[in-house]
Amino acid sequence: MLLNFRADEQDTTVQVRRQDERWLLTIEDQEIPLAADQDASGCWLVDTHQGRRRLWVAVRGDERLVFCDGRVHTFRLPDPEHDDGAEEASGGPNVVAQMPGKVVRVLVGPGGVVKAGQTLVIMESMKMETDIAAPMDGVVETVHVSDAEVVAQGDLLVTIIEGE
């Protein structure tokens, strides 16, 4: 997933990807491994090579305001519907996670025929389950997640190609 980060009126792109039980951030060709857990108060505890940080996150539209070390950092999330490069690379419409969460159950497999509105994946986020539906009729080309997997917002879940 790509995030656009603005600090001191300067934009930076941050790539975020899962690596085993940790996350890997790539910022200006520098890779930063980290682990993140949310405590009971909603605060994120993030462990990096620089030590542990406490973060608070607020949502404002397509922005995430992150309070850390006495400063507020603004992240803008990509719009999956307008990410033409990702769609071309996969050969068809991509179904992505609209928020971070845990995959409860994957209900389709590669080659499966699906109808628009059919539930493909059930996700849990903030103790609520959400059905992720097919945007159109088609055939499942690839399932990118599995049951119990934790995903970030914008992560690719399923790729569908138009049916005949």
C-alpha positions as CSV (number, residue, x, y, z in Angstrom):
1,M,0.0,0.0,0.0
2,L,1.2,3.5,-0.8
3,L,0.6,6.5,1.5
4,N,1.3,10.1,0.7
5,F,2.8,11.8,3.7
6,R,3.1,15.6,4.2
7,A,5.5,17.1,6.7
8,D,6.6,20.7,6.7
9,E,4.8,21.3,3.4
10,Q,6.8,18.6,1.7
11,D,5.2,15.4,0.3
12,T,6.8,12.0,0.6
13,T,5.5,8.6,-0.5
14,V,5.7,5.8,2.0
15,Q,5.3,2.1,0.9
16,V,3.8,-0.1,3.6
17,R,3.8,-3.9,3.3
18,R,3.4,-6.9,5.6
19,Q,6.5,-9.0,6.3
20,D,5.8,-12.0,8.5
21,E,4.5,-10.7,11.8
22,R,6.0,-7.2,11.3
23,W,5.5,-4.3,8.8
24,L,8.1,-2.9,6.4
25,L,8.0,0.8,5.5
26,T,10.0,2.0,2.5
27,I,10.7,5.8,2.6
28,E,13.1,7.2,0.0
29,D,14.7,3.8,-0.6
30,Q,15.2,3.3,3.1
31,E,13.5,0.2,4.6
32,I,12.3,0.4,8.2
33,P,10.9,-2.7,9.9
34,L,8.3,-2.1,12.6
35,A,5.8,-3.8,14.8
36,A,2.5,-2.1,15.9
37,D,-0.1,-3.1,18.5
38,Q,-3.1,-1.1,19.7
39,D,-3.6,-0.9,23.5
40,A,-7.0,-0.8,25.3
41,S,-7.1,3.0,25.2
42,G,-6.8,3.1,21.4
43,C,-3.2,4.2,21.4
44,W,-0.8,2.5,19.0
45,L,2.5,1.2,20.4
46,V,5.0,1.1,17.5
47,D,8.4,-0.5,17.8
48,T,11.1,0.5,15.3
49,H,14.9,0.4,15.2
50,Q,14.7,3.8,17.0
51,G,12.7,2.3,20.0
52,R,9.1,2.4,21.0
53,R,6.7,5.2,20.1
54,R,3.1,6.0,21.2
55,L,0.9,7.1,18.4
56,W,-2.7,8.4,18.3
57,V,-4.6,8.3,15.0
58,A,-7.6,10.4,14.0
59,V,-9.5,10.1,10.7
60,R,-10.5,13.1,8.6
61,G,-12.0,12.1,5.3
62,D,-9.2,10.4,3.2
63,E,-6.6,11.7,5.7
64,R,-5.1,10.2,8.8
65,L,-3.8,12.6,11.4
66,V,-1.0,10.9,13.4
67,F,0.0,12.5,16.7
68,C,3.6,11.4,17.7
69,D,6.4,13.0,19.7
70,G,4.4,16.3,20.1
71,R,3.7,16.7,16.4
72,V,0.8,16.0,14.1
73,H,1.7,14.2,10.8
74,T,-0.9,14.0,8.0
75,F,-1.2,11.0,5.7
76,R,-3.4,10.9,2.6
77,L,-4.7,7.6,1.5
78,P,-4.7,6.5,-2.1
79,D,-8.0,6.2,-3.9
80,P,-8.2,2.5,-4.9
81,E,-10.8,3.3,-7.6
82,H,-8.4,5.6,-9.4
83,D,-5.2,3.6,-9.0
84,D,-4.9,2.8,-12.7
85,G,-1.5,1.2,-12.4
86,A,-2.7,-1.5,-9.9
87,E,-5.7,-2.4,-12.0
88,E,-3.6,-2.7,-15.2
89,A,-1.0,-4.9,-13.4
90,S,-3.6,-7.4,-12.2
91,G,-5.7,-7.6,-15.4
92,G,-9.0,-6.4,-13.9
93,P,-10.8,-4.7,-11.1
94,N,-9.2,-5.0,-7.7
95,V,-11.2,-5.5,-4.5
96,V,-9.3,-3.8,-1.7
97,A,-9.6,-3.5,2.1
98,Q,-11.4,-0.2,2.9
99,M,-9.9,-0.2,6.4
100,P,-7.3,-2.2,8.3
101,G,-8.6,-5.4,9.9
102,K,-8.6,-9.2,10.0
103,V,-9.9,-11.5,7.3
104,V,-12.5,-13.6,9.1
105,R,-13.4,-15.8,6.1
106,V,-12.6,-15.9,2.3
107,L,-15.8,-17.2,0.5
108,V,-14.4,-17.5,-3.0
109,G,-11.5,-19.2,-4.8
110,P,-9.7,-18.7,-8.1
111,G,-11.9,-19.6,-11.1
112,G,-15.1,-19.0,-9.1
113,V,-17.9,-17.2,-10.9
114,V,-19.3,-14.3,-9.0
115,K,-22.2,-11.9,-9.3
116,A,-22.2,-8.2,-8.5
117,G,-23.0,-7.7,-4.8
118,Q,-22.0,-11.3,-3.9
119,T,-19.9,-11.5,-0.7
120,L,-16.3,-12.4,-1.4
121,V,-14.6,-11.8,1.9
122,I,-15.8,-11.2,5.5
123,M,-13.6,-8.8,7.5
124,E,-13.5,-7.8,11.1
125,S,-12.4,-4.3,12.0
126,M,-13.0,-2.5,15.3
127,K,-15.0,-5.6,16.5
128,M,-17.5,-5.3,13.6
129,E,-17.8,-7.7,10.7
130,T,-18.1,-6.3,7.2
131,D,-19.0,-8.2,4.0
132,I,-16.7,-7.2,1.1
133,A,-18.8,-7.6,-2.1
134,A,-18.0,-8.2,-5.8
135,P,-18.2,-4.9,-7.7
136,M,-19.4,-6.6,-10.9
137,D,-20.2,-10.0,-12.4
138,G,-17.0,-11.9,-13.3
139,V,-14.6,-14.7,-12.5
140,V,-12.2,-14.6,-9.6
141,E,-8.7,-14.4,-11.0
142,T,-6.7,-14.3,-7.8
143,V,-7.4,-14.4,-4.1
144,H,-4.6,-12.4,-2.3
145,V,-5.6,-13.1,1.3
146,S,-6.4,-16.1,3.6
147,D,-8.5,-16.6,6.7
148,A,-7.2,-14.9,9.8
149,E,-4.7,-12.7,7.9
150,V,-4.4,-9.1,9.1
151,V,-4.5,-6.5,6.3
152,A,-4.0,-2.8,6.0
153,Q,-6.3,-0.3,4.4
154,G,-5.8,-0.5,0.6
155,D,-4.4,-4.0,0.6
156,L,-5.5,-6.1,-2.3
157,L,-8.0,-8.8,-1.3
158,V,-9.4,-10.3,-4.6
159,T,-8.9,-9.7,-8.3
160,I,-11.9,-10.2,-10.6
161,I,-11.9,-10.4,-14.4
162,E,-15.0,-9.8,-16.4
163,G,-17.0,-12.9,-17.2
164,E,-17.9,-13.9,-20.8
